[in-house]
Amino acid sequence: MMRKAAMWLEKYSNRYRWAYDAYQRFIDEVDPSLAGDFNRSSHVTVAVYGATQVGKTTLILDLLGVTGEALERASSVLRGDQRMGKSSTACAIRYGRSKDDYWYIGDNSGALDDEAAKVQFSAIRTELEEGRAHSVDVLSVRLPSMFFEQGGGDALSLDLRILDIPGINAVNEAEQAQVARVAEKYVATADLILLVGRADDLGFLHPNKLKLAALGDWMLQPNRYRVVLSYTFSPASFKTWFGQDERTLQQVRAKLYQELGTHDYKPPKSVEAMLYPLEFGDSLRSLGATPEYHQAAVTLIQQLRRELLASITESASPYGRLASAFKMKTLIDARLEREQLHYEAHSKELECDLQHALHALEQAEGLLSGCQEESGTLDHHRRRLHRYLKLYKGSDVRGFFAQPLPSTTESVSALKLVAMQFENGIQAKWKAMCERHVHRQAHVRLAELSPPATSALSSFYQKMNGYLTDGYWWSSENFRSDRSMLHGAAVKVVDAYAEAATLEIQKYFEHQVSGLKRKYSEYERRLDVLKRAVAERQQAVEGIQGKRYHLEQAHAQFKARMQFSMDHSHKFEQYILEAFKAELDRVREAIRRPLSALEQIYDMFYLHVLLGELDKMQEGKKF
């Protein structure tokens, strides 16, 4: 008899294997970015996710059937000497019911009373907060049997794997790291996720505030998510609104859904049905101060609680995973829309950056072009200076100033006239020389240069002025002596002018060469700076163009992958049908060629069961 029962039990328990084979075939071919939304562990898991102090632990214990009287006692033990106001759980916990009235913490724990359990929880919290990682990600905790409703009551099956995840806004850094690791591992791939938060802080539901990328599309997966709101009936504003009329469950949900739309995002209408506004624990008991309000609130809360229990039980089933696959198109559409918005925003930003970069490059190239034009001016200046220097080296500066003294009558006035004519002539030559250099080199300073002094003629003029008569009556020798004196003085004046001119021209050349070198140096420096500026701006332009190219490539590749996944999603039902047909063929063949009469009878019963499963799947019914 036992063998017969085992045979049927094996067949019946494997009646979904063909569907999971089709599901796994689907998962193996789906895009990796989507696989996380469908790939689950072998356990049916419900994860409870939210901030600290929003009532997650109390909610779980209540749903599991822990009595109202035992909730406070259980919470005190779980807190492990933590003061009120701090998160009760320090690590992810799966709760269960012990076989007796003791606590059991971990898989190999002995029986613990409340005080011993409290010490154990305190040690676990200390270990975690000090960064000494706990050896297990999920701690199994079995509560005393006396904490639970003895008749079963309205509670979830303890066979469900319900994970209590620590608060996502934990203050302790080690606890934050633990939460992030556990959340990434378990929350993202749970069959059902309860997002828990306060009704007076609905902003926590914004995808950007959930702190886990995998939860970004929660609004589009009503089969996988439920939103449980605590402290719904406590705020004074809600009490005022609630007391204005006899409120229904639909009205309460509609009000909260409307408030959701004021938090920088507009959730789809389907989210309204995902809301479960509750009140439990101390906050529920505090409503008793107003008996009439308390009774009206409790009536709705109990109705919501029953709905939540039924919803969790139904969703946390094997079909929940298959339902996710049927909903794949919705996910793909949402991700395509989000990717398109990101692409357009980023593309617009890059286009703006590119225009600025191109403008900066154009400016830099204009400055470089202007700088390079200066090279021609400097080269022209250098060539002129070279020609002038060559001309100067080939010239006779002294010969330019030298001038013969003309013959004259033997008289003092005639010699003085020759001296003055010489003086005027050499000064005129000085001026002519300066003007010639100014014309050649455009050097104004030379034009303003005063001629050297002719003091060498002073002695000659003094002697000439000492004569009382104009003629040399008594001796021509004196005339020749004075003329020789004038000639000597003239030679000295010519030497002085030649020396002064040579010195000035040399100083001018040195100044010009030094200035030209400085200009060339400045030019080379500016040229180098501008070339580097152009190169940097060119690199910036190419960098932005590269980013734009990669953005477009990534966008195109993403769309191609999503299109492939979209096409593939249409195959899911085909895979199910193919797997179902293959299973039917296998069973019918087993009936035609039985291993035994008993096996044939069980296969016929199994065939009858199997024929109804596909219709239930396609109709979205629990199976």
C-alpha positions as CSV (number, residue, x, y, z in Angstrom):
1,M,0.0,0.0,0.0
2,M,2.8,2.4,0.9
3,R,4.4,1.7,-2.5
4,K,1.2,2.5,-4.3
5,A,0.9,5.8,-2.4
6,A,4.5,6.7,-3.1
7,M,4.0,5.9,-6.8
8,W,1.0,8.2,-7.1
9,L,2.6,10.9,-5.0
10,E,5.6,11.0,-7.2
11,K,3.5,11.3,-10.4
12,Y,1.2,14.0,-8.9
13,S,4.1,16.1,-7.4
14,N,5.8,16.1,-10.9
15,R,2.7,17.2,-12.8
16,Y,4.3,20.7,-13.4
17,R,7.7,19.5,-14.4
18,W,7.0,19.9,-18.1
19,A,5.9,23.5,-17.5
20,Y,9.1,24.3,-15.6
21,D,11.2,22.7,-18.4
22,A,9.5,25.1,-20.8
23,Y,10.0,27.9,-18.4
24,Q,13.7,27.1,-18.1
25,R,14.1,26.9,-21.8
26,F,12.6,30.4,-22.0
27,I,14.9,31.7,-19.3
28,D,18.0,30.2,-21.0
29,E,17.3,32.2,-24.1
30,V,16.1,35.5,-22.6
31,D,18.3,38.6,-22.4
32,P,20.6,38.6,-19.3
33,S,19.3,42.1,-18.3
34,L,15.8,40.6,-18.0
35,A,16.7,37.1,-16.6
36,G,16.8,38.4,-13.1
37,D,13.1,39.2,-13.2
38,F,12.3,35.6,-14.0
39,N,15.1,33.4,-12.6
40,R,14.2,32.1,-9.2
41,S,15.7,29.7,-6.7
42,S,14.2,26.3,-6.1
43,H,12.4,27.7,-3.0
44,V,9.2,29.8,-3.2
45,T,10.3,33.0,-1.4
46,V,8.5,36.0,-0.1
47,A,10.8,38.9,0.7
48,V,9.8,41.8,3.0
49,Y,11.7,45.0,2.1
50,G,11.6,48.5,3.5
51,A,13.1,51.0,5.8
52,T,13.8,50.6,9.5
53,Q,11.0,51.1,12.0
54,V,8.1,50.7,9.6
55,G,6.7,47.5,11.1
56,K,8.2,44.8,8.8
57,T,8.9,42.3,11.6
58,T,5.5,42.9,13.3
59,L,3.8,42.5,9.9
60,I,5.5,39.2,9.2
61,L,4.8,37.8,12.7
62,D,1.2,38.9,12.4
63,L,0.8,37.3,9.0
64,L,2.3,34.0,10.3
65,G,-0.3,33.9,13.0
66,V,1.6,35.2,16.1
67,T,-1.1,36.4,18.5
68,G,-1.5,40.1,19.4
69,E,-0.5,39.3,23.0
70,A,2.7,37.6,21.9
71,L,3.8,40.2,19.4
72,E,5.3,42.6,21.9
73,R,7.1,39.8,23.8
74,A,8.5,38.3,20.5
75,S,9.6,41.8,19.3
76,S,11.4,42.4,22.6
77,V,13.4,39.2,22.3
78,L,14.2,39.8,18.7
79,R,15.5,43.2,19.5
80,G,18.2,41.7,21.7
81,D,18.4,44.4,24.3
82,Q,18.1,47.1,21.6
83,R,16.2,50.1,22.9
84,M,12.8,50.9,21.3
85,G,13.1,52.9,18.1
86,K,15.9,50.8,16.7
87,S,15.5,48.1,14.1
88,S,14.7,44.7,15.7
89,T,16.4,42.6,13.2
90,A,20.1,42.8,12.6
91,C,20.2,40.2,9.7
92,A,17.9,38.6,7.3
93,I,15.6,36.2,9.2
94,R,13.2,33.4,8.2
95,Y,10.7,32.7,10.9
96,G,9.1,29.4,11.8
97,R,7.2,27.7,14.6
98,S,9.1,25.5,17.0
99,K,7.8,22.1,18.2
100,D,7.7,23.3,21.8
101,D,7.5,26.6,23.7
102,Y,11.2,27.5,23.3
103,W,13.2,29.6,20.9
104,Y,15.6,28.0,18.3
105,I,18.1,30.3,16.6
106,G,19.9,28.7,13.7
107,D,19.7,25.3,12.2
108,N,21.6,23.5,15.0
109,S,20.3,25.5,18.0
110,G,19.3,24.1,21.3
111,A,16.2,25.2,23.1
112,L,16.4,28.8,24.5
113,D,14.1,30.7,26.8
114,D,13.3,34.4,26.3
115,E,16.4,35.6,28.1
116,A,18.8,33.2,26.5
117,A,17.4,34.0,23.1
118,K,17.7,37.7,23.8
119,V,21.4,37.3,24.7
120,Q,21.9,35.3,21.4
121,F,20.2,38.0,19.3
122,S,22.3,40.7,21.0
123,A,25.5,38.8,20.2
124,I,24.5,38.4,16.6
125,R,23.8,42.2,16.4
126,T,27.1,43.1,18.0
127,E,28.9,40.7,15.6
128,L,27.3,42.3,12.6
129,E,27.8,45.9,13.8
130,E,31.4,45.3,14.4
131,G,31.9,44.0,10.9
132,R,32.4,40.4,11.8
133,A,30.2,38.9,9.1
134,H,27.7,36.3,10.2
135,S,28.3,32.9,8.7
136,V,24.8,32.7,7.1
137,D,23.0,35.2,5.0
138,V,19.6,34.2,6.3
139,L,19.1,33.2,10.0
140,S,16.4,30.6,10.7
141,V,14.4,31.6,13.8
142,R,11.7,29.3,15.3
143,L,9.5,31.0,17.7
144,P,7.8,29.3,20.7
145,S,4.7,27.4,19.7
146,M,2.6,29.2,22.3
147,F,3.1,32.5,20.4
148,F,0.9,31.2,17.5
149,E,-2.8,30.9,17.1
150,Q,-3.5,27.4,18.3
151,G,-6.3,26.8,15.8
152,G,-4.3,28.0,12.8
153,G,-6.6,30.9,12.2
154,D,-6.0,33.4,9.4
155,A,-2.3,33.0,8.8
156,L,0.2,32.2,6.1
157,S,1.5,28.7,5.7
158,L,4.7,28.2,7.6
159,D,6.0,26.3,4.6
160,L,6.5,29.6,2.8
161,R,10.0,31.0,2.9
162,I,9.3,34.6,4.2
163,L,12.5,36.6,4.6
164,D,12.6,39.6,7.0
165,I,15.3,41.9,5.5
166,P,16.9,44.5,7.8
167,G,16.0,48.1,7.3
168,I,17.5,49.6,4.1
169,N,18.4,52.8,5.9
170,A,20.4,51.2,8.7
171,V,22.8,53.7,10.4
172,N,25.5,51.2,11.0
173,E,27.8,50.8,8.0
174,A,28.4,47.1,8.5
175,E,24.6,46.5,8.7
176,Q,24.2,48.6,5.5
177,A,26.6,46.3,3.7
178,Q,24.9,43.2,5.0
179,V,21.5,44.5,3.9
180,A,22.8,45.4,0.5
181,R,24.3,42.0,0.0
182,V,21.3,40.1,1.2
183,A,18.9,42.3,-0.7
184,E,20.8,41.9,-3.9
185,K,20.9,38.1,-3.5
186,Y,17.3,37.4,-2.2
187,V,15.0,40.3,-2.8
188,A,15.7,40.7,-6.5
189,T,14.9,37.1,-7.2
190,A,12.0,36.5,-4.7
191,D,8.7,35.1,-6.0
192,L,6.8,37.8,-4.2
193,I,8.1,41.1,-2.6
194,L,6.3,43.1,0.0
195,L,7.4,46.7,-0.1
196,V,6.7,48.0,3.4
197,G,6.6,51.7,4.5
198,R,4.6,54.3,6.4
199,A,1.5,55.7,4.8
200,D,2.6,59.2,5.8
201,D,5.9,58.8,3.8
202,L,4.8,57.4,0.4
203,G,7.9,58.9,-1.2
204,F,9.8,55.6,-0.2
205,L,8.1,53.9,-3.1
206,H,9.9,56.1,-5.7
207,P,12.2,53.7,-7.7
208,N,15.2,56.0,-7.0
209,K,14.7,55.6,-3.2
210,L,14.4,51.9,-3.1
211,K,18.2,51.6,-3.3
212,L,18.1,48.5,-5.4
213,A,18.2,48.7,-9.2
214,A,16.3,45.4,-9.5
215,L,13.3,47.0,-7.9
216,G,13.1,49.8,-10.4
217,D,10.2,48.2,-12.4
218,W,8.1,47.1,-9.4
219,M,5.1,49.1,-10.6
220,L,4.9,47.1,-13.8
221,Q,4.9,43.7,-12.0
222,P,1.7,43.4,-10.0
223,N,2.0,39.7,-9.9
224,R,5.3,40.0,-7.9
225,Y,4.8,43.0,-5.7
226,R,2.5,44.1,-2.9
227,V,2.8,47.5,-1.1
228,V,2.0,47.2,2.6
229,L,1.5,50.6,4.3
230,S,1.8,50.8,8.1
231,Y,0.4,53.6,10.3
232,T,-2.3,54.3,7.8
233,F,-5.1,55.0,10.2
234,S,-3.1,56.9,12.8
235,P,-2.5,60.4,11.2
236,A,-4.9,63.1,12.3
237,S,-5.6,64.1,8.7
238,F,-6.6,60.6,7.7
239,K,-8.8,60.3,10.8
240,T,-10.6,63.5,9.7
241,W,-11.1,62.3,6.2
242,F,-12.1,58.8,7.3
243,G,-14.7,60.2,9.7
244,Q,-16.4,62.4,7.1
245,D,-18.2,59.4,5.6
246,E,-18.5,55.6,5.8
247,R,-15.4,54.7,3.9
248,T,-14.8,51.7,1.8
249,L,-11.7,49.7,1.0
250,Q,-11.7,51.1,-2.5
251,Q,-12.0,54.7,-1.3
252,V,-9.0,54.2,1.1
253,R,-6.9,52.7,-1.7
254,A,-8.0,55.5,-4.1
255,K,-7.0,58.2,-1.6
256,L,-3.5,56.7,-1.1
257,Y,-3.0,56.2,-4.8
258,Q,-3.9,59.8,-5.4
259,E,-1.3,60.9,-2.8
260,L,1.3,58.7,-4.5
261,G,0.9,60.9,-7.6
262,T,2.4,63.9,-5.6
263,H,5.8,62.4,-5.2
264,D,7.5,63.3,-8.6
265,Y,6.2,60.3,-10.4
266,K,2.8,59.0,-11.6
267,P,2.3,55.3,-10.9
268,P,0.1,53.3,-13.3
269,K,-3.5,52.7,-12.2
270,S,-2.7,49.0,-11.6
271,V,-0.7,50.1,-8.5
272,E,-3.9,51.1,-6.7
273,A,-4.9,47.4,-6.4
274,M,-1.4,46.6,-5.1
275,L,-1.8,48.8,-2.0
276,Y,-2.6,47.3,1.4
277,P,-3.1,50.1,3.9
278,L,-2.9,48.4,7.4
279,E,-2.3,49.1,11.0
280,F,-0.9,46.6,13.5
281,G,0.9,46.3,16.8
282,D,1.0,49.2,19.2
283,S,-0.3,51.7,16.7
284,L,-3.4,49.6,16.1
285,R,-4.0,49.3,19.9
286,S,-3.6,53.0,20.3
287,L,-6.6,53.6,18.1
288,G,-8.8,52.1,20.9
289,A,-8.9,55.5,22.5
290,T,-11.7,56.3,20.0
291,P,-13.9,53.2,20.1
292,E,-16.1,54.1,17.2
293,Y,-13.2,55.0,14.9
294,H,-11.3,52.0,16.1
295,Q,-14.1,49.6,15.2
296,A,-14.6,51.1,11.7
297,A,-10.8,51.0,11.1
298,V,-10.5,47.4,12.4
299,T,-13.2,46.2,10.1
300,L,-11.4,47.5,7.0
301,I,-8.0,46.4,8.4
302,Q,-9.2,42.8,8.9
303,Q,-10.7,42.8,5.4
304,L,-7.4,44.1,3.9
305,R,-5.4,41.5,6.0
306,R,-7.5,38.7,4.6
307,E,-7.0,39.9,1.1
308,L,-3.3,40.2,1.7
309,L,-3.1,36.7,3.0
310,A,-5.0,35.3,0.1
311,S,-2.9,37.4,-2.4
312,I,0.4,36.2,-0.9
313,T,-0.7,32.6,-0.9
314,E,-1.9,32.7,-4.5
315,S,1.1,34.6,-5.8
316,A,3.7,32.6,-3.9
317,S,2.9,29.5,-6.0
318,P,4.7,27.8,-8.9
319,Y,2.4,29.6,-11.3
320,G,3.7,33.0,-10.0
321,R,6.9,32.4,-11.9
322,L,5.2,31.4,-15.1
323,A,2.9,34.5,-14.8
324,S,6.1,36.6,-14.8
325,A,7.1,35.1,-18.1
326,F,3.6,35.9,-19.5
327,K,4.1,39.5,-18.4
328,M,7.5,39.9,-20.0
329,K,6.2,42.2,-22.8
330,T,5.1,44.7,-20.3
331,L,8.6,44.8,-18.7
332,I,10.3,45.1,-22.1
333,D,8.1,48.0,-23.1
334,A,8.8,49.7,-19.9
335,R,12.6,49.3,-20.2
336,L,12.5,50.4,-23.9
337,E,10.6,53.5,-22.8
338,R,13.1,54.2,-20.0
339,E,16.1,53.5,-22.3
340,Q,14.6,55.8,-25.0
341,L,14.2,58.6,-22.4
342,H,17.7,58.1,-21.1
343,Y,19.0,58.0,-24.7
344,E,17.3,61.2,-25.8
345,A,18.3,63.1,-22.6
346,H,21.9,61.9,-22.9
347,S,22.0,62.5,-26.6
348,K,20.7,66.0,-26.2
349,E,23.3,66.6,-23.5
350,L,26.1,65.3,-25.7
351,E,25.0,67.4,-28.6
352,C,25.1,70.5,-26.5
353,D,28.5,69.5,-25.2
354,L,29.7,68.9,-28.8
355,Q,28.5,72.3,-30.0
356,H,30.4,74.0,-27.1
357,A,33.5,71.9,-27.8
358,L,33.4,72.7,-31.6
359,H,33.0,76.4,-30.8
360,A,35.9,76.2,-28.4
361,L,38.0,74.4,-31.1
362,E,37.1,77.0,-33.7
363,Q,38.2,79.8,-31.4
364,A,41.4,78.0,-30.6
365,E,42.1,77.3,-34.3
366,G,41.4,81.0,-35.1
367,L,43.9,82.1,-32.4
368,L,46.5,79.6,-33.7
369,S,46.0,80.8,-37.3
370,G,46.5,84.4,-36.1
371,C,49.6,83.5,-34.2
372,Q,51.1,81.6,-37.2
373,E,50.6,84.7,-39.3
374,E,52.9,86.6,-36.9
375,S,55.6,84.3,-38.1
376,G,55.7,86.0,-41.5
377,T,55.9,89.4,-39.8
378,L,58.8,88.3,-37.6
379,D,60.6,86.7,-40.5
380,H,60.2,89.9,-42.5
381,H,61.6,91.9,-39.6
382,R,64.5,89.5,-39.3
383,R,65.4,89.8,-43.0
384,R,65.3,93.6,-42.9
385,L,67.5,93.6,-39.9
386,H,69.9,91.2,-41.6
387,R,70.1,93.4,-44.7
388,Y,70.6,96.5,-42.7
389,L,73.4,94.9,-40.7
390,K,75.0,93.7,-43.9
391,L,74.8,97.2,-45.4
392,Y,76.2,98.7,-42.2
393,K,79.2,96.4,-42.1
394,G,80.0,97.3,-45.7
395,S,79.8,101.0,-45.2
396,D,82.5,103.6,-44.2
397,V,81.0,105.5,-41.4
398,R,83.9,107.8,-40.9
399,G,84.1,108.5,-44.6
400,F,80.5,109.5,-44.5
401,F,81.2,112.3,-42.0
402,A,84.6,113.3,-43.5
403,Q,84.5,116.5,-45.7
404,P,87.4,118.4,-47.2
405,L,88.1,122.0,-46.0
406,P,87.9,124.3,-49.0
407,S,90.6,126.8,-50.0
408,T,90.0,130.3,-48.9
409,T,91.6,133.7,-48.7
410,E,94.1,134.4,-46.0
411,S,91.8,136.0,-43.5
412,V,90.4,135.2,-40.1
413,S,86.8,135.6,-41.2
414,A,87.3,133.2,-44.1
415,L,88.7,130.5,-41.8
416,K,85.9,131.0,-39.3
417,L,83.4,130.7,-42.2
418,V,85.1,127.4,-43.3
419,A,84.8,126.1,-39.7
420,M,81.1,127.0,-39.4
421,Q,80.4,125.5,-42.8
422,F,82.2,122.3,-41.7
423,E,80.2,122.3,-38.4
424,N,76.9,122.8,-40.1
425,G,77.7,120.2,-42.8
426,I,78.7,117.5,-40.3
427,Q,75.5,118.1,-38.3
428,A,73.5,117.9,-41.5
429,K,75.1,114.6,-42.3
430,W,74.3,113.4,-38.8
431,K,70.7,114.3,-39.3
432,A,70.7,112.7,-42.8
433,M,72.2,109.5,-41.4
434,C,69.5,109.4,-38.6
435,E,66.7,110.0,-41.1
436,R,68.1,107.3,-43.4
437,H,68.1,104.7,-40.6
438,V,64.7,105.8,-39.5
439,H,63.3,105.2,-43.0
440,R,65.0,101.8,-43.2
441,Q,64.1,100.5,-39.8
442,A,61.2,102.7,-38.7
443,H,63.0,103.5,-35.5
444,V,61.8,106.8,-34.2
445,R,64.4,107.0,-31.5
446,L,67.2,107.6,-34.0
447,A,65.3,110.6,-35.5
448,E,65.3,112.2,-32.1
449,L,69.0,111.6,-31.4
450,S,71.0,114.8,-30.8
451,P,74.3,115.1,-32.7
452,P,77.5,114.8,-30.8
453,A,79.2,118.0,-29.5
454,T,81.8,119.8,-31.7
455,S,83.8,121.0,-28.7
456,A,87.1,120.2,-30.6
457,L,86.5,123.4,-32.5
458,S,86.3,125.5,-29.4
459,S,90.0,126.3,-29.2
460,F,90.0,127.2,-32.9
461,Y,87.1,129.7,-32.4
462,Q,88.7,131.1,-29.3
463,K,92.0,131.8,-31.2
464,M,90.1,133.3,-34.1
465,N,88.2,135.6,-31.8
466,G,91.5,136.8,-30.3
467,Y,92.6,138.5,-33.5
468,L,92.2,142.3,-33.7
469,T,92.4,142.4,-37.4
470,D,91.0,140.2,-40.1
471,G,94.1,139.9,-42.3
472,Y,97.4,138.2,-41.9
473,W,99.6,141.1,-43.2
474,W,102.8,140.3,-41.6
475,S,103.0,136.5,-42.1
476,S,101.3,133.8,-44.2
477,E,102.8,131.3,-41.8
478,N,100.3,132.2,-39.1
479,F,97.4,131.5,-41.6
480,R,98.8,128.2,-42.5
481,S,99.2,127.4,-38.7
482,D,95.5,128.3,-38.0
483,R,94.3,126.4,-41.0
484,S,96.2,123.4,-39.8
485,M,94.6,123.9,-36.3
486,L,91.2,123.9,-38.0
487,H,92.0,120.8,-39.9
488,G,93.1,119.0,-36.7
489,A,90.0,120.1,-34.9
490,A,87.8,118.9,-37.9
491,V,89.5,115.5,-37.8
492,K,88.7,115.2,-34.1
493,V,85.1,116.2,-34.8
494,V,84.8,113.6,-37.6
495,D,86.2,110.9,-35.3
496,A,83.8,111.9,-32.5
497,Y,80.8,111.7,-34.9
498,A,82.0,108.4,-36.5
499,E,82.5,106.9,-33.0
500,A,79.1,108.2,-31.7
501,A,77.3,106.9,-34.9
502,T,79.0,103.5,-34.7
503,L,78.1,103.2,-31.0
504,E,74.4,104.2,-31.6
505,I,74.1,101.9,-34.5
506,Q,75.6,99.0,-32.5
507,K,73.3,99.7,-29.6
508,Y,70.4,99.8,-32.0
509,F,71.4,96.5,-33.5
510,E,71.8,94.9,-30.1
511,H,68.4,96.2,-29.1
512,Q,66.8,95.0,-32.3
513,V,68.3,91.6,-32.1
514,S,67.4,91.2,-28.4
515,G,63.9,92.4,-29.1
516,L,63.5,90.0,-32.1
517,K,64.8,87.1,-30.0
518,R,62.3,87.9,-27.3
519,K,59.5,88.2,-29.8
520,Y,60.5,84.9,-31.4
521,S,60.6,83.3,-27.9
522,E,57.1,84.7,-27.0
523,Y,55.8,83.6,-30.4
524,E,57.1,80.1,-29.9
525,R,55.6,80.0,-26.4
526,R,52.2,81.2,-27.6
527,L,52.4,78.9,-30.6
528,D,53.1,75.9,-28.3
529,V,50.3,76.9,-25.9
530,L,47.8,77.4,-28.8
531,K,48.8,74.1,-30.5
532,R,48.2,72.3,-27.2
533,A,44.9,74.1,-26.7
534,V,43.9,73.1,-30.2
535,A,44.9,69.5,-29.6
536,E,43.1,69.4,-26.2
537,R,39.9,70.9,-27.8
538,Q,40.2,68.5,-30.7
539,Q,40.6,65.6,-28.2
540,A,37.5,66.9,-26.3
541,V,35.5,67.0,-29.6
542,E,36.6,63.5,-30.5
543,G,35.9,62.3,-26.9
544,I,32.3,63.6,-27.1
545,Q,31.9,62.2,-30.6
546,G,33.2,58.9,-29.2
547,K,30.7,59.0,-26.4
548,R,27.9,59.8,-28.8
549,Y,28.9,56.9,-31.0
550,H,29.1,54.5,-28.1
551,L,25.7,55.8,-26.8
552,E,24.1,55.2,-30.2
553,Q,25.8,51.8,-30.5
554,A,24.6,50.8,-27.0
555,H,21.2,52.2,-27.7
556,A,20.9,50.2,-30.9
557,Q,22.3,47.1,-29.3
558,F,19.9,47.4,-26.4
559,K,16.9,47.8,-28.8
560,A,18.1,44.8,-30.8
561,R,18.4,42.7,-27.6
562,M,15.0,43.8,-26.4
563,Q,13.5,43.1,-29.8
564,F,15.0,39.7,-29.7
565,S,13.6,39.2,-26.2
566,M,10.3,40.6,-27.4
567,D,10.2,38.1,-30.2
568,H,11.3,35.4,-27.8
569,S,8.5,36.3,-25.3
570,H,6.0,35.4,-28.0
571,K,7.6,31.9,-28.0
572,F,6.9,31.3,-24.3
573,E,3.3,30.1,-24.9
574,Q,4.7,28.0,-27.8
575,Y,7.2,26.4,-25.5
576,I,4.5,25.7,-23.0
577,L,2.3,24.1,-25.7
578,E,5.2,22.1,-27.0
579,A,6.1,20.9,-23.6
580,F,2.5,20.1,-22.7
581,K,2.0,18.1,-25.9
582,A,5.3,16.2,-25.3
583,E,4.1,15.4,-21.8
584,L,0.7,14.2,-23.1
585,D,2.4,12.0,-25.7
586,R,4.7,10.6,-23.1
587,V,1.8,9.8,-20.7
588,R,-0.4,8.3,-23.5
589,E,2.5,6.2,-24.7
590,A,3.0,5.0,-21.1
591,I,-0.7,4.1,-20.9
592,R,-0.5,2.2,-24.2
593,R,2.6,0.3,-23.1
594,P,2.4,0.1,-19.3
595,L,5.1,-1.3,-17.1
596,S,2.4,-2.8,-15.0
597,A,-1.4,-2.6,-14.6
598,L,-1.1,-0.5,-11.5
599,E,1.3,1.9,-13.3
600,Q,-1.3,2.1,-16.2
601,I,-4.1,3.0,-13.8
602,Y,-2.1,5.8,-12.1
603,D,-1.0,7.1,-15.5
604,M,-4.7,7.3,-16.5
605,F,-5.5,9.3,-13.4
606,Y,-2.4,11.5,-14.0
607,L,-3.6,12.1,-17.6
608,H,-7.0,13.3,-16.3
609,V,-5.2,15.7,-13.9
610,L,-2.8,16.9,-16.6
611,L,-5.5,17.7,-19.2
612,G,-6.8,20.5,-16.9
613,E,-3.5,22.2,-16.0
614,L,-2.9,24.0,-19.3
615,D,-6.3,25.7,-19.3
616,K,-5.7,26.9,-15.7
617,M,-2.3,28.3,-16.6
618,Q,-3.6,30.2,-19.7
619,E,-6.6,31.6,-17.7
620,G,-4.2,32.8,-15.0
621,K,-5.7,30.6,-12.3
622,K,-3.8,29.1,-9.5
623,F,-2.8,25.5,-10.1
